[in-house]
Structures are given as C-alpha cells and as structure tokens.
Amino acid sequence: MARSQKPQMEKLPAQGIQALKSLSVQFISFVVEEGLKGQPLDKIIAAFTRHQAKIIGGVLGSVGIAGGTWAAISLWTSSLGLWGTLSYSLGIITMPIWVPVAGGVAGLTAAGGAIYGVISLARNRQETRKLQSIIGFSKLLIGKDELGEEDERQLHKILSEQKVDEKKIERLLRTTAAESRKLASSLSEEQGMEVARYLFPLVYADKGVISSTDRSRFGRICSDLNLPEGTATQISAEYRQRLDVQWDYLESIILRLNHFANMLELDRPEMELLREQLAQLMNFDPRKASTRQREQLLRKLSGRERDTVIDIDEGQIIDEAALMGAYALAQTVAPEPESQELLEAAFDAILDANTHLSEKYKEELRDSRQKIGRLYDVTRTQILAAEKKTAGN
C-alpha cells in the first residue's frame, strides 16, 4: 500500500522537482564517467559533494531556462561550467559518453559537448585549433558545407555561454573542412585522437545507422588527422563498448531502484518521476536500435522487488555506481524523514545481504550514502527557501 501523505513532496514547486531531477542526472552521469576513468567511488563522491554549493546553485539557476536540444546537452555541459577550476584538476577535456543525443542535430549536439569542454578548459591557440578542427570536420562528416540553422544556433549558444567573443564565434563557426585539414598538421597524435573521438558520434546522425559513406568519411578524417591505420575501427569499437557498459550500468540501477521503490511503497506518480529521470539518462545512445532497448529497460522499472539477489563485488565501480545512482534517484521521491529512514534501511539491507563484503568496505559505502543524503537535504532546503523568497516578493 502506498503512503497516503507526502507533505514535503507536495510543498516542492514544479521547478524544484525539476532541479532535483537535474541534480540526479548530473550526479549519476558524473559518477559513472569518472568511474570509467578509474577513479575510486569515495573520491568521486567527495569531489562532487565538496563543491555542492556551486552545483546546487547551478541546477537551481538553470531550471526553467533551457528547453529542447539545449536542455539535453546542458545536462552535462552545465556541470562542466559549475566545476570551474576543479575541471582542470579532474582533467575533463574529452566529451563524456553521457552527452545526450537529441533530435535531428544528434551529431552536432555531441560535438557541441566537446566544443564546450574545450572552450571551458583552455583558451590557448592550440586548443582553438582543436576546436576549429572539430567544427570543420563536423561539416565533412555530415556531408554539408555549412551548418544548419538549428545546429548553428545551438553551437553559438554554447560558445556564448562561455563568453567567447562574438567575432571569434563567427570565425569558428565558419571553419571549413579544408581549413580543418590544414590545421590537423599542427595537432599532436593525442590531440588528433581527441578530435576523432569527439566527432565519431556524428556517424549516427542519419537516423541512427552508419552507412558506408559515413564510415568512409570518418576514415578519411582519421587519415587527415595523421592517425595510425586502423584508428577508425578502434574508435568505433571502443565507442560501442562504452555504450554497452552504459546500458549494463542502467540495468543495474533499475534492479537496485526496484528494491528501494518496493521498500518505500511508491505510488504511480512517484514511479513516473523515477521513470522520467531514467528516460533522460537513456538518451546517450544515438544508434537506431537503442529505441527498443530503452523501452525494454524502462519496462523493468516495476517498483516490485523480484527474487533477484543484488550482488556487490568489493571495488567494482559499476556495482558501486549503480547502488549510489539508485539511491540518488530515490532521493527525488523520498523527501520526508520517514521515507529517508526507510531508504537508509533498504540500502543497509543490500549491504547486509552481501555477507562477503568487509565491514570496512560497508562503512565506506555508508559514508558515501550519507554524503549523497546531505547533498539532497541541502538542495531541498534551498528549493523551499527560494520558493518562499519568490512568494514574498
């Protein structure tokens, strides 16, 4: 039976709930992205929560502003902006796999994430050349001499957000494929690989299927970037592998989320709120087949616990990230103290069922859980405070 009263949940304004959703998507994306780089869970969560004031301020400030394709890409790019100087120390200079793909500008949305990252983190001449290479080769890969009106608007907005001079923006957006070929000679092999990886998702821009023309164009770009033979095939394989890891991760989140939802006895609106966030997280795969995969996975979110043991292997980042990700998502539907207690008990039940885990490791996971809980508590408090301030004006 679902709980009949959720007073604090009802008090949260629609924009406040949207802010919690944005926070969850950014947190989950960040955890898995850094985890795939080899960062341990405790350091990942500590890095995120250490800068919670900037993060919370960012998600609250962005609510209600973005829409459409820009909203999708800003889920990641806004988090880059929030990190400020931390971005340098974490080395976020490559486009995360989590940059969502939206509508007809799939490729350029992905490339836009790369552009934003490059501009955010370095403004020297070498990085500008890399940025120009991305834009010029983007046109080559999608088979157009000029960007479409919508594509150009999105990229212009990204660059403007980073306070890039208007004249420089115009020069950057006018970069041709021929200019990119000339610039390629000034890039190192490592920089060329970054450019190629940024660009690869564009091969799916035409209805989510790679054609022989797309493969040929990407191969030619890799050659123009002076990359070793076989690089195009390597990048393609690595990209598909990472997409598959993402799907496995989300399936693991849903398994754990069903456990939490069952313990919390969530009702239909609450389950729908979770489903919306998961659907947003599933917009990372540009392949045509991902539509069916997305639908099948969302159907597994039932709110009912199945006879499935939730195994956790000590030190396995996907297991850890999925547990913390599910806990973070559950925070968006469990604001009241009673629900928080149930949620913590459900979390502990998973740890207790994994009797092979060391007590030290369990305490580390509980410590990470507490940091996530405090992050959401502070966010909810600020949402309500902002709402009262608005109502008083």
TORVEXMI-287844 format. One line per 10 residues: number of its first residue (from 1); for each residue z, x, y of N, C-alpha, C. Coordinates in steps of 0.2 Angstrom, whole numbers, plus 5000, padded with zeros to 4 digits. Each point is the difference from the previous one (the first is absolute). Layout:
NUM) Z,X,Y,Z,X,Y,Z,X,Y  ...
***
This chain:
1) 5000,5004,4994,5000,4996,5006,5000,5004,5006  4996,4999,5005,4999,5004,5006,5006,4998,5004  5002,5005,5004,5005,4999,5005,4998,4995,5005  5005,4996,5002,4998,4994,5005,5000,5002,5007  5004,5005,5002,5001,5002,5007,4999,5007,5001  4996,5002,5005,4998,5007,5002,5000,5000,5007  5006,5000,5003,5001,4999,5007,4997,5006,5004  5001,5006,4998,4997,5006,5004,4993,5000,4999  4997,4998,4994,4993,5000,5000,4997,4995,5004  5003,4995,5001,4997,4995,5005,5000,5002,5007
11) 5005,5004,5002,5001,5002,5007,4995,5005,5002  4997,5004,4995,4995,5005,5002,4994,4996,5002  4997,5002,5006,4994,4997,5003,4994,5003,4995  4995,4996,5001,4994,5002,4996,4998,5007,5001  5000,5002,5007,4998,5007,5001,5005,5005,4997  5006,4998,5000,5005,5005,4996,4999,5000,4993  4998,4995,4997,4998,5001,4993,4994,5004,4999  4995,4999,5004,4994,5005,5000,5002,5007,5001  5005,5001,5004,5003,5007,5001,5003,5003,4994  5004,4996,4996,5002,5002,4994,4995,5002,4995
21) 4995,4995,5000,4994,5001,4995,4997,5007,5002  4999,5001,5006,4996,5006,5002,5005,5006,4998  5006,5000,5001,5005,5005,4998,4999,5002,4993  5000,4995,4996,5000,5000,4993,4993,5004,4998  4995,4997,5002,4993,5003,4999,5000,5008,5002  5002,5001,5005,5000,5007,5003,5005,5005,4995  5006,4997,4999,5005,5004,4996,4997,5001,4993  4997,4995,4996,4998,5001,4994,4994,5005,5000  4995,4999,5005,4995,5004,5000,5002,5007,5001  5005,5002,5004,5002,5006,5002,5003,5003,4994
31) 5004,4997,4996,5004,5002,4994,4995,5003,4995  4995,4996,4998,4995,5002,4995,4996,5005,5002  4998,5000,5007,4995,5005,5002,5004,5007,5000  5006,5000,5002,5003,5007,5000,5002,5002,4993  5002,4994,4996,5001,5002,4993,4995,5003,4996  4994,4998,5002,4994,5003,4997,4998,5007,5002  5003,5002,5006,5000,5007,5002,5005,5004,4997  5005,4997,4996,5005,5004,4997,5006,5000,5003  5001,4996,5005,5007,5000,5004,5005,4996,4995  5006,5002,5000,5005,4997,4996,5002,4993,5004
41) 5002,4995,4996,5002,4994,5003,5005,5000,5005  5006,5004,4999,5005,5000,5005,4998,5003,5007  4995,5005,5000,4998,5003,5006,4995,4995,5003  4996,4996,4996,4995,4995,5003,5004,4995,5004  5005,4997,4997,5004,4995,5003,5004,5002,5006  5003,5006,4999,5004,5003,5006,4995,5001,5006  4994,5003,4999,4995,5001,5005,4999,4993,5004  4998,4995,4996,4999,4994,5003,5005,4996,5003  5006,5000,4997,5006,4997,5004,5003,5004,5005  4999,5007,5000,5002,5004,5006,4997,4998,5006
51) 4994,4997,5000,4997,4999,5006,4999,4992,5001  5005,4997,4997,4999,4992,5000,5000,4997,5007  5003,5003,5005,5000,4997,5007,4993,5000,5002  4996,5005,4999,4993,5000,5002,4996,4995,4996  5001,5000,4993,4996,4996,4996,5002,4993,5001  5006,4998,5001,5002,4993,5002,4997,4998,5006  5000,5004,5005,4997,4999,5007,4993,4999,4999  4997,5003,4996,4992,5000,4999,4998,4993,4997  5004,4998,4994,4998,4994,4997,5001,4994,5004  5006,5000,5004,5001,4995,5004,4995,4999,5006
61) 4998,5006,5003,4996,5000,5005,4993,4998,4998  4998,5001,4994,4993,4999,4998,4999,4993,4998  5005,4996,4998,5000,4993,4998,4996,4996,5005  4995,4996,4997,4997,4995,5005,4994,5003,5004  5000,5007,5000,4994,5003,5004,4994,5001,4996  5001,5002,4994,4994,5002,4996,4997,4994,4996  4994,5000,4999,4997,4995,4996,4993,5003,4996  4999,4996,4995,4994,5002,4996,5000,5007,4997  4994,5003,5001,4999,5007,4997,5005,5005,5003  5001,4999,5007,5005,5005,5003,5007,4999,4997
71) 5002,4994,4998,5006,4999,4997,5001,5004,4994  4995,4999,4996,5000,5004,4993,5001,5007,5001  4995,5003,5004,5001,5007,5001,5006,5003,5003  5003,4996,5005,5005,5002,5004,5007,5000,4996  5000,4997,4994,5005,5000,4995,5002,5007,4999  4995,5004,4999,5001,5007,4999,5000,5005,5006  4995,4998,5004,4999,5005,5006,5006,4999,5005  5003,4994,5000,5006,4999,5005,5006,5005,4997  5000,5000,4994,5006,5004,4997,4999,5008,5002  4993,5002,5000,4999,5007,5002,5002,5001,5007
81) 4999,4995,5005,5002,5001,5006,5007,5000,5001  5004,4996,4996,5007,5000,5001,5003,5006,4998  4997,5004,4996,5003,5006,4997,5001,5006,5006  4995,4999,5004,5000,5006,5005,5000,5007,4997  5004,5004,5003,5000,5007,4997,5002,5000,4993  5003,4995,4997,5002,5001,4993,4993,5000,4996  4995,4997,5002,4993,5000,4997,4998,5008,4999  5001,5004,5004,4999,5007,4999,5003,5003,4995  5007,4999,4999,5004,5003,4995,4998,4997,4993  4998,4994,5000,4999,4997,4993,4992,5002,4998
91) 4996,5002,5005,4994,5002,4999,4995,4994,4998  5001,4994,5004,4996,4995,4999,4993,5001,5003  4996,5003,4997,4993,5001,5004,4994,4998,4996  5002,4996,4994,4994,4997,4996,5001,4993,5000  4995,4996,4999,5000,4993,5000,5004,4998,4994  5005,4996,5000,5004,4997,4995,4995,4995,4996  5001,5000,4993,4996,4995,4996,5002,4993,5002  5006,4999,5004,5002,4994,5001,4997,4996,5006  4996,5004,5004,4996,4997,5005,4997,4994,4998  5001,4994,5002,4997,4994,4997,4993,4999,5002
101) 4996,4997,4996,4993,4999,5001,4999,4993,5002  4996,4999,5005,5000,4993,5003,4992,4998,5001  4998,4995,4997,4994,4997,5002,4994,5004,5000  4995,4999,5004,4994,5003,5000,5000,5008,5003  5006,5001,5003,5000,5007,5003,5005,5004,4995  4999,4999,4994,5004,5004,4995,5000,5007,5001  4994,5003,5000,5000,5007,5000,5003,5003,5006  4998,4997,5006,5002,5003,5006,5007,4998,5002  5003,4995,4997,5007,4999,5000,5004,5006,4997  4997,5002,4994,5003,5006,4997,4999,5006,5004
111) 4994,5001,5002,4999,5006,5004,5004,5000,5007  5001,4994,5002,5005,4999,5006,5007,5003,4999  5002,4998,4994,5007,5003,4999,5000,5008,5000  4995,5003,4997,4999,5007,5001,5000,5002,5007  4996,4997,5004,4999,5002,5007,5006,4999,5003  5004,4995,4999,5006,4999,5004,5005,5006,4998  5000,5002,4994,5005,5005,4997,4998,5007,5004  4993,5001,5000,4998,5006,5003,5002,5001,5007  4999,4994,5004,5001,5000,5007,5008,5001,5001  5003,4996,4996,5008,5000,5001,5003,5007,4999
121) 4997,5004,4995,5004,5006,4998,4997,5006,5003  4994,5000,5003,4998,5006,5003,4994,4999,5005  5000,5003,5005,4995,4999,5006,4996,5006,5001  5000,5005,4996,4997,5006,5002,4992,4999,4998  4996,5005,5002,4993,5000,4999,4998,4999,4993  5003,5003,4996,4999,5000,4993,5001,4993,4997  5005,4997,5002,5001,4993,4997,4995,4995,5003  4998,5001,5006,4995,4996,5004,4994,5001,4996  4998,5006,4998,4994,5001,4996,5000,4996,4993  5006,5000,4997,5001,4996,4994,4999,4993,5001
131) 5003,4997,5005,4999,4993,5002,4993,4998,5001  4996,5005,5004,4993,4998,5001,4997,5000,4993  5001,5005,4996,4997,5000,4993,5001,4993,4997  5006,4998,5000,5002,4993,4997,4996,4995,5002  4999,4999,5007,4996,4995,5003,4993,5000,4999  4997,5006,5001,4993,5001,4999,4998,4999,4992  5004,5003,4996,4998,4999,4993,5002,4993,4997  5004,4996,5004,5001,4993,4998,4994,4996,5001  4996,5002,5005,4994,4996,5002,4995,5002,4994  5000,5006,4998,4995,5002,4995,5002,4996,4993
141) 5006,5000,4999,5002,4997,4994,4999,4993,4999  5000,4996,5006,4999,4993,5000,4993,4998,5002  4996,5006,5001,4993,4999,5001,4998,4997,5007  5004,5002,5005,4998,4997,5007,5000,5005,5005  4996,5000,5005,5000,5005,5005,5006,4999,5005  5002,4993,5001,5005,4999,5004,5005,4995,4997  5006,5000,5002,5005,4996,4998,4999,4993,5002  5002,4995,4995,5000,4993,5002,5005,4999,5006  4999,4994,5003,5004,4998,5006,5007,5000,4998  5002,4997,4994,5007,4999,4998,5003,5007,4998
151) 4996,5003,4996,5002,5007,4998,5002,5004,5006  4995,5000,5005,5002,5004,5006,5006,4998,5004  5001,4993,5000,5006,4998,5003,5006,5002,4997  5000,5000,4993,5006,5002,4997,5002,5007,5001  4995,5004,4999,5001,5008,5001,5002,5001,5007  4997,4997,5005,5001,5001,5007,5008,4998,5001  5002,4995,4997,5007,4997,5001,5005,5006,4997  4998,5002,4994,5004,5005,4997,5001,5007,5005  4994,5002,5002,5000,5006,5005,5004,4998,5006  4999,4994,5003,5003,4999,5006,5008,4999,4999
161) 5002,4998,4995,5007,5000,4998,5003,5006,5001  4996,5006,4998,5003,5006,5000,4999,5004,5007  4998,4996,5005,4999,5002,5007,4994,5005,5000  4995,5000,4996,4995,5004,5001,4996,4998,5006  4997,5005,5004,4997,4999,5006,4993,4996,4998  4999,4995,5005,4995,4995,4999,4993,5003,4999  4998,5006,5004,4994,5003,4999,5000,5004,4993  5005,5002,4998,5000,5004,4994,4999,4995,4994  5003,4994,5001,4999,4995,4995,4993,4999,4999  4996,4999,5006,4993,4998,5000,4996,5006,4996
171) 5002,5006,5002,4997,5006,4997,5001,5000,4992  5006,4998,4998,5001,5001,4993,4997,4994,4996  5000,4994,5003,4996,4995,4997,4993,5000,5000  4997,5004,5004,4993,5001,5000,4997,5006,4995  5005,5003,4997,4999,5006,4996,4995,4998,4994  4994,5003,4999,4995,4999,4995,5001,5004,4994  4997,4998,4995,5000,5003,4994,4997,5007,5000  4995,5001,5004,4997,5007,5002,5005,5004,5003  5004,4998,5005,5005,5004,5003,5006,5002,4995  5002,4995,4996,5005,5001,4994,4998,5006,4996
181) 4993,5000,4998,4998,5006,4996,5001,5006,5003  4998,5001,5007,5001,5006,5004,5008,5002,5000  5004,4995,5001,5007,5001,5000,5003,5002,4994  4997,4998,4994,5003,5002,4994,5000,5007,4999  4996,5004,5003,5000,5007,4998,5006,5004,5003  5003,4996,5005,5006,5003,5003,5007,4998,4997  4999,4996,4994,5006,4997,4997,5001,5005,4994  5007,5001,4998,5001,5004,4994,4999,4995,4994  5000,5003,4994,5000,4996,4994,5005,4995,5000  5006,5001,5001,5006,4996,5000,4999,4994,5005
191) 4997,5001,5006,4999,4995,5005,4994,4996,4998  4995,5003,4997,4994,4996,4997,5002,4995,4995  5005,5003,4995,5003,4995,4995,5003,4994,5003  5004,5001,5005,5004,4995,5004,4995,4995,5002  4995,5002,5004,4994,4996,5002,4997,4996,4995  4998,5003,4994,4997,4997,4995,5005,4994,4997  5006,5002,4999,5005,4995,4997,5001,4994,5005  5000,5001,5006,5000,4995,5005,4994,4995,4999  4995,5003,4999,4993,4996,5001,4999,4996,4993  5003,5003,4994,4998,4997,4994,5000,4993,4999
201) 5006,4996,5003,5000,4993,4999,4994,4996,5003  4996,5003,5004,4995,4997,5003,4994,4998,4995  5000,5004,4995,4995,4999,4994,5001,4992,4998  5006,4997,5001,5001,4994,4997,4999,4994,5006  4997,5002,5005,4999,4996,5006,4996,4994,4999  4995,5001,4995,4995,4995,4999,5002,4996,4994  5004,4995,5001,5003,4995,4995,5004,5003,4995  5003,5006,5001,5004,5003,4995,4997,5003,4994  4994,5002,5000,4996,5003,4995,4997,5006,5002  5000,5006,4996,4997,5006,5002,4993,4999,4998
211) 4995,5001,5004,4993,5000,4998,4998,5008,4999  4994,5001,4997,4997,5006,4999,4999,5004,5007  4998,4995,5005,4999,5003,5007,5007,5002,5003  5005,4997,4999,5007,5002,5002,5002,5006,4997  4999,5001,4994,5002,5006,4996,4996,5006,5003  4993,4999,5001,4996,5005,5003,5002,5002,5007  5001,4995,5004,5002,5002,5007,5007,5004,5000  5005,4998,4996,5006,5003,5000,4999,5007,4997  4996,5001,4995,4999,5007,4997,4996,5004,5006  4996,4997,5004,4997,5004,5005,5005,5002,5005
221) 5004,4996,5002,5006,5002,5005,5004,5005,4997  5002,5000,4994,5004,5006,4997,4996,5006,5000  4993,5000,4999,4996,5006,5001,5000,5002,5007  4999,4996,5005,5000,5001,5007,5007,5004,5002  5005,4998,4997,5007,5002,5001,5001,5007,4997  4995,5002,4996,5000,5007,4997,5006,5000,4994  5001,4994,4997,5004,5000,4995,4997,5001,4993  5004,5003,4995,4998,5002,4994,4996,4994,4996  4996,5002,4996,4996,4996,4996,5005,4996,4995  4999,4993,5000,5005,4996,4996,5005,4997,5004
231) 5001,5002,5006,5005,4997,5004,5000,4993,5001  4994,4997,5001,4999,4993,5000,5003,4996,4994  4998,5003,4994,5003,4997,4994,5007,5000,5000  5003,5006,5002,5007,5001,5000,5004,4995,5004  4997,4999,5006,5004,4996,5005,4999,4993,4998  4995,4998,4997,4999,4993,4997,5005,4999,4995  5001,5005,4995,5004,4999,4995,5008,5000,5002  5001,5004,5005,5007,5000,5002,5002,4993,5004  4995,4998,5004,5001,4994,5003,5001,4994,4996  4996,4999,4994,5001,4995,4995,5007,5001,4997
241) 5002,5006,4998,5006,5001,4997,5006,4998,5005  5000,5001,5006,5005,4998,5004,5000,4993,5001  4995,4996,5000,5000,4993,5001,5003,4997,4993  4999,5003,4995,5003,4998,4993,5007,5001,5001  5002,5005,5002,5008,5002,5001,5003,4994,5005  4996,4998,5005,5003,4995,5005,5001,4994,4996  4995,4998,4996,5001,4993,4996,5005,5001,4995  5001,5005,4997,5006,5001,4995,5007,4999,5004  5000,5003,5006,5006,5000,5004,5001,4993,5002  4995,4996,5002,5001,4993,5002,5002,4996,4995
251) 4998,5001,4994,5002,4996,4994,5007,5002,4998  5002,5006,5001,5007,5002,4999,5005,4996,5005  4997,5000,5006,5004,4996,5005,5001,4993,4999  4995,4997,4997,5000,4993,4998,5005,4999,4995  5000,5004,4995,5005,4999,4994,5007,5000,5003  5001,5005,5004,5007,5001,5003,5002,4994,5005  4995,4998,5004,5000,4994,5004,5002,4994,4997  4997,4999,4994,5002,4994,4996,5007,5000,4998  5002,5005,4998,5008,5001,4999,5004,4998,5006  4998,5003,5005,5004,4998,5006,5000,4993,5002
261) 4993,4997,5000,4999,4993,5002,5004,4995,4995  5000,5002,4994,5004,4996,4995,5007,5000,5001  5003,5006,5002,5007,5000,5002,5002,4996,5006  4995,5001,5005,5001,4996,5006,4999,4993,5000  4996,4998,4995,4998,4993,4999,4996,4997,5006  4995,5004,5001,4996,4999,5006,4996,4993,5000  4999,4997,5005,4996,4994,5000,4993,5001,5002  4996,4995,5000,4992,5001,5001,4999,5004,5006  5002,4998,5006,4999,5003,5006,5001,5008,5000  5006,5001,4997,5002,5007,5000,4995,5004,4995
271) 4998,4997,4995,4996,5004,4995,4993,5001,5004  4998,4995,5004,4994,5000,5003,5000,5006,5005  5006,5001,5004,5001,5005,5004,4999,5007,4997  5003,5001,4994,4999,5006,4996,4992,5001,4998  4997,4994,4998,4993,5001,4998,4996,5002,5006  5001,4998,5006,4996,5002,5006,5001,5007,5001  5006,5003,4999,5000,5007,5001,4997,5004,4994  5000,4998,4994,4997,5003,4995,4992,5000,5001  4998,4994,5002,4993,4999,5001,4997,5005,5005  5005,5001,5006,4998,5005,5005,5000,5007,4997
281) 5004,5002,4996,5001,5006,4997,4994,5002,4995  4997,4994,4998,4994,5001,4995,4994,5001,5003  4999,5000,5007,4994,5001,5003,4998,5007,5001  5002,5004,4995,4998,5007,5001,4994,5002,4996  4998,4996,4995,4994,5001,4996,4994,4997,5002  4995,5004,5002,4994,4997,5003,4995,4998,4994  5001,5002,4994,4995,4998,4994,5000,4993,4999  4994,4997,4998,4999,4993,4999,5004,4997,4995  5002,5004,4995,5004,4998,4994,5007,4999,5002  5002,5003,5006,5007,4999,5002,5002,4993,5002
291) 4995,4996,5001,5002,4993,5002,5003,4996,4994  4997,5001,4994,5003,4997,4994,5006,5003,4998  5001,5007,5001,5006,5003,4998,5006,4998,5005  4998,4999,5006,5005,4998,5005,5003,4993,4998  4995,4995,4998,5002,4993,4998,5004,5000,4994  4998,5005,4995,5004,5000,4994,5007,5003,5001  5001,5005,5004,5006,5003,5001,5005,4995,5004  4997,4996,5005,5004,4996,5004,5003,4994,4995  4996,4998,4995,5002,4995,4996,5006,5002,4996  5001,5007,4999,5006,5002,4996,5007,5000,5004
301) 4999,4998,5007,5006,4999,5004,5002,4993,4998  5005,4999,4996,5002,4993,4998,5007,4998,5002  5004,5006,5002,5007,4998,5002,5004,4999,4993  4997,5001,4995,5004,4999,4993,5000,5007,4997  5006,5001,4997,5001,5007,4997,4997,4999,4993  4996,5004,4998,4998,5000,4993,5004,5004,4995  4998,5000,4994,5004,5004,4995,4997,5007,5000  5000,5003,5006,4997,5007,5001,5006,5005,5003  5001,5005,4996,5004,5005,5003,4997,5004,5005  5004,5000,5006,4998,5004,5006,5002,5007,4999
311) 4996,5004,4997,5002,5007,4998,4999,5005,5007  5005,5004,5000,4999,5005,5006,5001,5007,4997  4995,5004,5001,5001,5007,4997,5002,5005,5006  5006,5003,4999,5003,5004,5005,4994,5005,5004  5000,5000,5006,4995,5004,5004,4993,4998,5000  4998,4994,4997,4994,4998,5000,4999,4996,5007  4996,5002,5004,4999,4997,5007,4997,4993,5000  4996,4999,4995,4997,4993,5000,5005,4995,4998  5005,5002,4995,5005,4995,4998,5005,4999,5006  5002,5006,5003,5004,5000,5006,4997,4996,5006
321) 4994,5001,5001,4997,4997,5006,4999,4992,4999  4999,4999,4994,4999,4992,4998,5006,4997,5001  5006,5003,4998,5006,4997,5000,5002,4999,5007  4999,5005,5004,5002,5000,5007,4995,4995,5004  4994,5000,4998,4995,4996,5003,5002,4992,4999  5002,4999,4994,5002,4993,4998,5006,4998,5004  5005,5004,5000,5006,4999,5004,4998,4999,5007  4996,5004,5003,4998,4999,5007,4997,4993,5001  4995,4998,4996,4997,4994,5001,5005,4994,4999  5005,5000,4996,5005,4995,4999,5004,4999,5006
331) 5001,5006,5004,5004,4999,5006,4997,4995,5005  4994,4999,4999,4996,4995,5005,5002,4993,4999  5003,4999,4994,5002,4993,4998,5007,4999,4998  5004,5006,5002,5007,4999,4998,5004,5003,5006  5000,4996,5005,5004,5002,5006,5007,4999,5000  5003,4995,4997,5007,4998,5000,5004,5004,4995  5006,5001,5002,5005,5005,4996,5000,4998,4993  5000,4993,4998,5000,4998,4993,4994,5003,4996  4994,4999,5003,4994,5003,4997,5000,5007,5000  5003,5004,5005,5000,5007,4999,5005,5002,4995
341) 5005,4997,4998,5004,5002,4995,4997,4999,4993  4996,4994,5000,4996,4999,4994,4995,5005,4999  4997,5002,5005,4994,5005,5000,5003,5007,4997  5005,5002,5003,5004,5006,4998,5002,5000,4993  5002,4994,4998,5002,4999,4993,4994,5001,4995  4994,4997,5002,4994,5000,4996,4998,5007,5000  5000,5004,5005,4998,5007,5000,5005,5004,4995  5006,4999,5001,5005,5003,4995,4998,4999,4993  4999,4993,4999,4998,4998,4993,4994,5004,4997  4995,5002,5004,4995,5004,4997,5002,5007,4999
351) 5004,5003,5004,5003,5006,4999,5004,5000,4994  5005,4995,4999,5004,5000,4994,4997,4999,4994  4994,4997,5000,4996,4999,4994,4997,5006,4997  4999,5005,5005,4997,5006,4998,5005,5005,4999  5003,5000,4994,5006,5004,4998,4999,5007,5000  4994,5002,4999,4998,5007,5000,5000,5004,5006  5001,4996,5006,5000,5003,5006,5007,5003,5002  5000,5006,5003,5006,5003,5002,5004,4996,5005  5006,5001,5001,5004,4996,5005,4998,5003,5007  4999,5007,5000,4998,5003,5006,4994,4997,5003
361) 4995,4999,4995,4993,4997,5002,5001,4993,5003  5004,4996,4996,5001,4993,5002,5003,5000,5007  5005,5004,5001,5003,5000,5007,4995,5002,5006  4995,5005,4998,4995,5001,5005,4996,4994,5001  4998,4996,4995,4996,4994,5001,5004,4995,5004  5006,4999,4999,5004,4996,5003,5001,5002,5008  5000,5006,5001,5001,5003,5007,4993,4998,5003  4995,5001,4997,4993,4998,5003,5000,4993,5001  5002,4996,4996,5001,4992,5001,5004,4998,5006  5005,5004,5001,5004,4998,5006,4997,5002,5006
371) 4996,5005,5000,4996,5002,5006,4995,4995,5002  4997,4997,4995,4995,4995,5001,5003,4994,5002  5006,4998,4997,5004,4994,5002,5002,5000,5008  5002,5006,5002,5002,5001,5007,4994,4999,5005  4994,5003,4997,4994,5000,5004,4998,4992,5002  5001,4996,4995,4998,4993,5000,5006,4996,5004  5006,5002,4999,5005,4997,5004,4999,5001,5008  4999,5006,5001,4999,5002,5007,4994,4996,5003  4994,5000,4996,4994,4997,5002,5002,4992,5002  5003,4997,4995,5002,4993,5001,5004,4999,5006
381) 5005,5004,5001,5004,4999,5006,4996,5001,5006  4995,5005,5001,4996,5001,5006,4996,4994,5001  4997,4997,4994,4996,4994,5001,5003,4995,5003  5006,4998,4998,5004,4995,5002,5002,5001,5008  5002,5006,5001,5002,5002,5007,4994,4999,5005  4994,5002,4997,4994,4999,5005,4998,4993,5001  5001,4996,4995,4999,4993,5000,5005,4997,5005  5006,5001,5000,5005,4998,5005,4998,5002,5007  4998,5006,5001,4998,5003,5006,4994,4996,5003  4995,4998,4996,4994,4997,5002,5002,4993,5002
391) 5005,4997,4996,5002,4993,5001,5004,4999,5006  5003,5005,5002,5004,5000,5006,4996,5001,5007  4994,5003,4999,4996,5001,5006,4996,4994,5002
***
